[in-house]
Amino acid sequence: MPPLPETTAPLPCEARIHHRIPVYQCPVPAGFPSPAEDYLDRPLDFNELLIAHPAATFAVRVSGESMIGLGIFPGDIAVIDRALTAQNGSVILAVLEGAFTIKILRRKGDRVWLEAANPAFKPVEINEASQFEIWGVVRHTIRMLAA
């Protein structure tokens, strides 16, 4: 079975500078302007928002298109939490046959397989001969939009 090159190596994940940014509590329509100055909420801390278990959290940059059906695109940053237990249906970061991959974990009885969120990719069944390890659960993805 060929390796599934879906991610690069883990990215270091540490807050070098601690910033809090203002966040407005009212939803902002992506249409007509709305005066929002009266709805300022407490500052938003991205560490608090994205990282529940700091010692067990890291990030990877996504490559490949196998998860586009879930809105995970090449170039996105996936935030991985190793403190969480992967369940049936969890989006996970795994090592399969020596290569990182992000897929949906599926279990039914004794069967385990990895499923893509893109019909162009076939499910990969995991068996006793598979070199397979779950590295963590994908909790968030971050997408940078072009400036």
BAFI-3210 file (N, C-alpha, C; in Angstrom, 3 decimals, decimal comma, padded with zeros to 6 digits):
// residues 147
n [1|2|3|4|5|6|7|8|9|10|11|12|13|14|15|16|17|18|19|20|21|22|23|24|25|26|27|28|29|30|31|32|33|34|35|36|37|38|39|40|41|42|43|44|45|46|47|48|49|50|51|52|53|54|55|56|57|58|59|60|61|62|63|64|65|66|67|68|69|70|71|72|73|74|75|76|77|78|79|80|81|82|83|84|85|86|87|88|89|90|91|92|93|94|95|96|97|98|99|100|101|102|103|104|105|106|107|108|109|110|111|112|113|114|115|116|117|118|119|120|121|122|123|124|125|126|127|128|129|130|131|132|133|134|135|136|137|138|139|140|141|142|143|144|145|146|147]
n.u [000,846|000,697|002,288|000,415|000,648|-000,396|-000,015|002,416|005,356|004,852|004,115|005,796|004,086|003,550|002,904|004,431|004,185|001,786|-001,312|-004,370|-007,353|-009,960|-013,381|-016,530|-019,784|-022,025|-023,370|-021,913|-023,182|-022,410|-022,880|-024,647|-023,404|-023,227|-023,828|-021,663|-020,409|-021,557|-021,657|-019,413|-017,541|-015,787|-012,169|-010,787|-008,976|-006,852|-005,358|-006,820|-009,180|-008,492|-006,886|-007,207|-005,782|-002,798|-000,206|-000,529|-001,054|-000,542|000,355|-000,238|000,551|-001,714|-001,734|-002,751|-005,972|-007,883|-009,673|-011,427|-014,205|-014,993|-014,264|-011,538|-008,649|-005,826|-002,928|-004,171|-004,017|-003,965|-005,112|-004,095|-005,102|-003,723|-004,625|-007,196|-009,437|-009,753|-012,751|-015,295|-015,866|-014,380|-012,191|-008,944|-005,362|-003,085|-000,484|000,249|001,626|004,105|003,656|002,207|-001,283|-004,468|-007,622|-010,998|-011,861|-013,157|-015,094|-016,433|-017,686|-015,146|-013,774|-011,739|-011,255|-009,955|-011,367|-011,830|-012,870|-013,709|-014,903|-013,141|-011,199|-010,508|-011,687|-009,417|-008,634|-007,708|-005,584|-004,159|-001,607|-001,065|000,898|000,129|-000,847|-002,570|-002,192|-003,497|-006,499|-008,111|-008,930|-009,428|-009,284|-007,297|-007,497|-005,767|-006,593|-006,148|-004,459]
n.v [-001,169|002,208|005,038|007,576|010,709|013,179|015,235|017,515|017,419|017,757|021,050|023,439|024,597|027,229|029,986|032,863|035,553|037,001|037,881|039,621|040,062|042,318|041,230|041,145|040,601|040,363|038,772|039,198|040,177|039,008|040,949|043,728|046,632|046,816|048,572|047,957|048,758|049,006|046,496|045,286|042,633|040,701|040,563|038,391|035,440|033,595|031,361|030,370|029,814|027,870|025,901|023,378|021,553|022,310|021,013|018,792|019,521|020,241|021,411|020,885|021,405|021,108|019,044|017,967|016,755|015,172|015,692|017,718|017,742|018,143|020,684|021,038|022,097|022,085|023,609|024,604|024,881|022,370|021,845|019,744|017,567|015,574|014,634|013,816|011,084|009,184|008,644|006,675|008,168|010,421|013,012|012,439|012,651|010,514|008,031|006,143|003,380|004,636|007,273|010,487|011,185|012,719|011,784|010,439|008,486|005,282|002,772|-000,468|-003,037|-005,385|-004,271|-001,688|001,346|003,990|006,916|009,110|012,512|013,007|011,935|010,987|009,524|006,352|004,362|003,202|000,202|-000,886|-003,316|-006,168|-006,298|-003,733|-000,825|001,323|004,166|006,258|009,655|011,829|013,830|015,871|019,046|021,648|023,682|026,007|028,545|030,530|033,405|034,926|038,013]
n.w [000,000|-000,920|000,731|002,484|001,904|003,616|005,477|006,824|008,929|012,533|013,723|015,765|018,641|020,347|022,474|021,900|022,276|024,236|023,321|023,523|021,830|020,857|020,837|019,326|020,539|018,996|016,083|012,859|009,871|006,582|004,690|004,565|006,297|009,919|012,866|015,468|017,744|020,268|021,309|022,398|023,660|026,215|025,860|023,355|023,636|021,828|022,564|024,724|023,372|021,417|022,597|024,759|026,255|026,933|027,215|025,664|023,098|019,675|016,370|012,855|009,409|006,801|003,906|000,659|-000,558|000,643|002,706|002,090|001,995|004,583|004,973|005,338|004,058|001,729|003,060|005,307|008,904|011,204|014,443|016,894|019,463|021,790|024,184|024,032|023,528|020,686|018,992|017,316|014,281|014,848|013,712|012,955|013,518|012,215|012,029|009,361|007,977|008,160|007,320|007,888|008,226|007,894|008,738|008,931|011,636|011,646|013,134|013,426|015,032|015,102|013,063|011,702|010,058|007,958|006,779|004,091|003,453|000,915|-002,081|-004,000|-002,808|-001,548|001,250|003,814|005,106|008,350|009,645|011,421|010,342|009,600|009,960|012,221|014,030|016,223|016,563|017,627|018,143|015,817|016,631|015,828|012,859|011,112|008,794|006,544|004,890|001,689|001,438]
ca.u [000,000|001,542|002,060|-000,592|001,255|-001,461|000,398|003,842|005,716|004,206|004,634|005,855|002,877|003,754|002,592|005,631|003,670|000,399|-002,165|-005,821|-007,943|-011,379|-014,356|-017,880|-020,682|-023,106|-022,937|-021,724|-023,605|-021,460|-023,657|-024,705|-022,749|-024,040|-023,087|-021,407|-019,607|-022,236|-021,724|-018,073|-017,473|-014,443|-011,173|-010,677|-007,640|-006,834|-004,869|-007,971|-010,176|-008,049|-006,057|-007,773|-004,743|-001,564|000,918|-000,840|-001,540|000,419|-000,294|000,376|000,019|-002,384|-001,523|-003,666|-007,375|-008,774|-010,632|-012,098|-015,631|-015,196|-013,743|-010,113|-008,035|-004,367|-002,432|-004,779|-003,286|-004,823|-004,729|-004,254|-005,107|-003,386|-005,268|-008,534|-009,525|-010,438|-013,993|-015,819|-016,282|-013,424|-011,169|-007,706|-004,050|-002,538|000,656|-000,100|002,734|005,201|003,288|001,108|-002,512|-005,652|-008,787|-012,075|-011,726|-014,403|-015,042|-017,676|-017,277|-013,692|-013,196|-011,311|-010,758|-009,826|-012,234|-011,602|-014,071|-013,644|-015,215|-012,040|-010,295|-011,145|-011,364|-008,265|-008,884|-006,580|-005,589|-003,022|-000,352|-000,893|001,662|-000,885|-000,884|-003,305|-001,393|-004,372|-007,769|-008,118|-009,946|-009,702|-008,412|-007,128|-007,261|-005,306|-007,147|-005,231|-004,595]
ca.v [000,000|003,399|005,941|008,619|011,961|014,161|016,343|017,633|017,145|018,659|022,403|023,850|025,336|027,921|031,414|033,649|036,816|036,783|038,993|039,479|040,977|042,530|040,460|041,656|039,491|040,255|038,215|040,206|039,639|039,208|041,694|045,149|047,025|046,862|049,228|046,932|049,306|048,852|045,084|044,789|041,602|040,626|040,232|036,999|034,879|032,443|030,207|029,872|029,342|026,733|024,921|022,916|020,786|022,858|020,075|017,720|020,132|020,686|021,747|020,436|022,038|020,105|018,982|016,994|017,169|014,087|016,105|018,958|017,639|018,671|022,046|021,022|022,297|022,203|024,868|024,855|024,396|021,538|021,833|018,358|017,378|014,185|014,260|013,304|009,724|009,131|007,869|006,448|009,434|011,502|013,354|012,159|012,624|009,176|007,601|004,894|002,901|005,596|008,595|011,159|011,385|013,171|011,065|010,126|007,147|004,513|001,468|-001,234|-004,342|-005,516|-003,589|-000,290|001,891|005,435|007,380|010,479|013,331|013,345|010,671|010,551|008,707|005,146|004,054|002,334|-000,677|-001,132|-004,697|-006,493|-006,072|-002,296|000,007|002,357|004,766|007,520|010,673|012,759|014,221|017,222|019,828|022,876|024,004|027,446|028,853|031,891|033,915|035,805|039,436]
ca.w [000,000|-000,943|001,860|002,286|002,353|003,807|006,317|007,043|010,320|013,496|013,874|017,169|018,991|021,609|022,449|022,206|022,781|024,646|022,898|023,586|020,864|021,172|020,077|019,462|020,827|018,014|014,800|011,818|008,578|005,495|003,700|004,849|007,552|011,121|013,946|016,479|018,834|021,553|021,653|022,681|024,684|026,784|024,834|022,932|023,752|020,943|023,325|025,480|022,418|020,612|023,297|026,027|026,958|026,352|027,158|024,723|021,866|018,679|015,105|011,608|008,204|005,980|002,461|000,062|-000,664|001,066|003,740|001,684|002,289|005,942|005,028|005,676|002,759|001,721|003,619|006,620|010,072|012,047|015,854|017,330|020,915|022,118|025,446|023,739|023,022|019,395|018,969|015,977|013,673|015,137|012,730|013,673|012,888|012,429|011,232|008,695|007,155|008,232|006,818|008,565|007,476|008,623|008,219|009,869|012,196|011,635|013,798|013,450|015,542|015,147|011,890|011,832|008,799|007,843|005,701|003,626|003,264|-000,497|-002,741|-004,868|-002,000|-001,006|002,645|004,032|006,254|009,240|010,139|012,304|009,626|009,355|010,890|012,437|015,361|016,323|017,252|018,331|017,548|015,243|017,340|015,087|011,743|010,903|007,383|006,269|003,648|000,976|001,812]
c.u [000,897|001,262|001,062|-000,037|000,214|-001,052|001,916|004,111|005,021|004,906|004,753|004,650|003,097|003,427|003,851|005,244|002,201|-000,409|-003,614|-006,388|-009,419|-012,262|-015,735|-018,830|-021,820|-022,564|-022,843|-022,142|-022,545|-022,185|-023,576|-024,045|-023,737|-023,246|-022,913|-020,671|-020,244|-022,199|-020,355|-018,089|-016,066|-013,459|-011,093|-009,221|-007,620|-006,263|-006,021|-009,008|-009,765|-007,380|-006,650|-006,720|-003,378|-000,418|000,704|-001,273|-000,380|-000,339|000,479|-000,231|-000,505|-001,919|-002,485|-005,112|-008,361|-009,823|-011,421|-013,600|-015,988|-014,653|-012,293|-009,355|-006,509|-003,939|-003,043|-003,847|-004,282|-004,260|-005,101|-004,169|-004,879|-004,054|-006,653|-008,451|-010,329|-011,629|-014,354|-016,343|-015,369|-012,538|-009,846|-006,475|-003,473|-001,244|000,273|001,024|003,836|004,897|002,138|-000,095|-003,598|-006,852|-009,842|-011,876|-013,091|-014,158|-016,422|-017,292|-015,766|-013,007|-012,872|-010,841|-010,694|-010,577|-011,893|-012,943|-014,056|-013,866|-014,116|-011,067|-011,061|-010,793|-010,175|-008,538|-007,591|-006,686|-004,340|-001,684|-000,072|000,001|000,826|-000,822|-001,657|-002,453|-002,254|-005,625|-007,649|-009,262|-010,366|-008,848|-008,414|-006,798|-006,847|-005,882|-006,123|-005,508|-005,073]
c.v [001,240|004,288|007,027|009,957|013,065|015,343|016,400|017,320|018,127|020,008|022,718|024,745|025,992|029,396|032,169|034,998|036,592|038,030|038,641|040,491|041,157|041,655|041,043|040,487|039,370|039,623|039,326|039,602|039,921|039,908|043,171|045,473|047,098|047,570|048,262|047,475|049,111|047,413|044,477|043,835|041,618|040,247|038,730|036,566|033,602|031,202|029,556|029,241|028,026|025,608|024,580|022,230|021,208|021,855|018,981|018,243|020,522|020,932|021,153|021,235|020,934|020,206|017,936|017,423|016,119|014,519|017,365|018,928|018,098|020,085|022,115|020,995|022,338|023,583|025,222|024,345|023,631|021,549|020,466|018,287|015,899|013,718|013,656|011,879|009,736|008,185|007,570|007,765|010,598|011,755|013,262|012,454|011,260|009,033|006,241|004,534|003,946|006,998|009,175|011,249|011,900|012,524|010,939|008,686|006,479|003,162|000,836|-002,647|-004,379|-004,787|-002,140|000,168|003,401|005,876|008,824|011,207|013,884|012,023|010,160|009,630|007,533|004,974|003,093|001,510|-000,902|-002,576|-004,934|-006,196|-004,584|-001,667|001,268|002,840|006,075|008,492|011,671|013,051|015,655|017,987|021,073|022,891|025,511|027,654|030,318|032,318|034,842|037,257|040,265]
c.w [000,000|000,256|001,488|002,759|002,467|004,670|006,343|008,508|011,256|013,581|015,356|017,475|020,344|021,430|022,842|022,796|023,085|024,282|023,152|022,610|021,200|020,289|020,362|019,627|019,825|016,730|013,765|010,493|007,517|004,353|004,026|006,185|008,710|012,204|015,115|017,698|020,209|022,065|021,962|023,863|025,278|025,688|024,583|023,007|022,912|021,617|024,078|024,546|021,757|021,394|024,653|026,888|026,413|026,225|026,116|023,360|020,964|017,383|013,939|010,462|007,291|004,531|001,921|000,187|-000,153|002,084|003,362|001,950|003,695|006,083|005,477|004,352|002,857|002,209|004,961|007,718|010,928|013,461|016,408|018,853|021,210|023,413|025,220|023,206|021,732|019,484|017,515|015,429|013,965|013,930|013,475|012,819|013,235|011,638|010,679|007,739|007,047|007,735|007,639|007,634|008,420|007,952|009,315|010,330|012,208|012,295|013,726|013,836|015,687|013,994|012,213|010,460|008,885|006,604|005,359|003,559|001,842|-001,238|-003,676|-004,133|-001,401|000,471|002,721|005,282|007,023|009,719|010,981|011,646|009,398|010,411|011,089|013,872|015,296|017,131|018,008|017,536|017,034|015,898|016,554|013,837|011,574|009,434|007,252|004,920|003,002|001,350|000,663]
res [m|p|p|l|p|e|t|t|a|p|l|p|c|e|a|r|i|h|h|r|i|p|v|y|q|c|p|v|p|a|g|f|p|s|p|a|e|d|y|l|d|r|p|l|d|f|n|e|l|l|i|a|h|p|a|a|t|f|a|v|r|v|s|g|e|s|m|i|g|l|g|i|f|p|g|d|i|a|v|i|d|r|a|l|t|a|q|n|g|s|v|i|l|a|v|l|e|g|a|f|t|i|k|i|l|r|r|k|g|d|r|v|w|l|e|a|a|n|p|a|f|k|p|v|e|i|n|e|a|s|q|f|e|i|w|g|v|v|r|h|t|i|r|m|l|a|a]
***
